[in-house]
Amino acid sequence: MAVAAQEEAQRPTCWCCGNAFDEHDLTRLGTHPEVGVCAACARWLSRRARSTADADVHTVGAVVHRPFAATRDLVVRAGLQDWPLLGRVLRRLDRHLP
């Protein structure tokens, strides 16, 4: 039991969600290599950055992303992604949407 706890303590954690990952599963930031982010958090951060950049822009891409982002926010706020069957479908669909 002590060996498992020691191995878990040596694994780096994601700076966003705090979960432990193997080193090759984390993305390191260029000028801050001490910061490691898992793939799921990197996708979330990318979406947040895109929505911030698109906030005052009226390009075609920004206009297309807004309804998807609004729908995604509603689904998460309602907790539908945690439902057994519907959640699985929504998470799979989410991987293919902008």
Summary of the structure (lengths in Angstrom):
residues: 98
radius of gyration: 17.1
end to end distance: 43.6
largest distance: 56.3
contacts: 203
relative contact order: 0.08
helix: 61%
strand: 8%
